[in-house]
Amino acid sequence: MTHGTNATSAGTEPDFASNISFLGHTDQGNRADGVQVMVHRGHAFVGHMFSNGVTVVDVRDPRTPEPVAFLPAPPGTWSIHLQTADDLLLVINAANLFAAQSFADESAYYGRSVGAAAARSGGHSAGMRVYDISEPARPREIAFMPVDGVGLHRLWYVGGRWAYASALLDGYTDYIFLTIDMSDPARPRPVGRWWLPGMHAAGGEKPGWDTGRWRYGLHHAVVAGDTAYGCWRDGGLTLLDVSDRAAPELITHRNWAPPFGGGTHSALPLPDRDLLVVADEGIADNCADGLKHTWIFDIRQPDNPVSIATLPTPDETDYVAKGSHFGPHNLHENRPGSFVSSDLIFATYQNAGVRVFDISDAFRPRETGAWVPPAPRRMYDVRPGRPQVIQSCDVFVDPDGVMYVTDYNAGLYILQYDGE
């Protein structure tokens, strides 16, 4: 039995499951391509990779999710990432790069700096839109913060005055770190910025890395207290002091590519344990870029993070041979009001579905849950030749352990973690 409205893009029987059970599924109103998901007041807000907009899904009954609204993006524009807090929805606007011919080959997007090529895309909206979601089924746009350039990629906002973004602005080789003043939500404004030395081309800086092989650009930063933990794809990890939001300062920069394959994507600080979990994204089919890992760092000394373990790699089948991308992608980020734990880590592993790990012993993490959806029934990906393989993208977990998992082609799965 398939649950949800128009749930035609995927089945409900997993390819593999352990300590996670199925609750519901929706194809999000025939827009089954999903990237980031947030749940606020019983509604899931899903940014789309190819449908160019945001879908709102009523999930108050997770067994019967119901799409209730769609917020279209302007022409040529991505709205793949978003944040909800303080009855506000923040949505990125950027050039839809996967719709551009120059990025039809994935290596053109993941394998080198994208600034120059992306700047030629044109015909898009660049910046951040703000919606009032006090009535979540009826979002009302209250502001737009424009930027000059390609636009924003991902945000971090948990309420209050400050938001944070990765932004590809004119004059830079790729996405940099941006602080945003939200003291007046109707008039958000960029305040501070930071980048890796070599990224400010308009300022005469020259990259110190092979721009034809490595991509140095901020995916996003998660902020805890006055520290921003930023992941710079092939540029590694930074810890920034943001006590002065207008003038972020570097605490430390670590990069393990090479010898490892780069793709540093998501960081989850666990301040009460002085730990940091960092996921390197698998960005090539059949692990052509090498097998990627999710690392655990000891950050008792913030200027000297030390890697002490990696999360187990799913191995119940040959996921490298399965096709498409295999390996870490997103982490559930312990947002206020969601499931918050310093022992359980929820992570998406692309063609290996969603995983749960117990890191109560940080030196010996172990997997305690898994759910691998079946292959999508149709493809929403507009790029030629993409394999019809599951690609679990993002996971949001509510306080009761209900998991909301997106996919590029297979809609929104709603699952229940049954482990301890």
Buried (B, 14 or more C-beta within 10 A) or exposed (E): EBBBBBBBBBBBEBBBBBBBEBBBBBBBBBBBBBBBBBBBBBBBBBBBBBBBBBBBBBBEEBEBBBBBBBBEBBEBBBBBBBBBBBBBBBBBBBBBBBBBEEBBEBEBBBBBBBBEBBBEBEEBBBBBBBBBBEEBBEBEEBBBBEBEBBBBBBBBBBBEEBBBBBBBBEBBBBBBBBBBBBEEBEEBEBBBBBBBEBBBBEEEBEBEBEBEEBBBBBBBBBBBEEBBBBBBBBBBBBBBBBEEBEEBEBBBBBBBBEEBBBBBBBBBBBEEBBBBBBBBBBBBBBBEBBBBBBBBBBBEEBEEBEBEBBBBBBEEEEBBEBBBBBBBBBBBBBBEBBBBBBBBBBBBBBBBBBBBBBBEEBEEBEBBBBBBBBBBBEBBBEBEEBBBBBBBBBBBBBEEBBBBBBBBBBBBBBBBBBEE
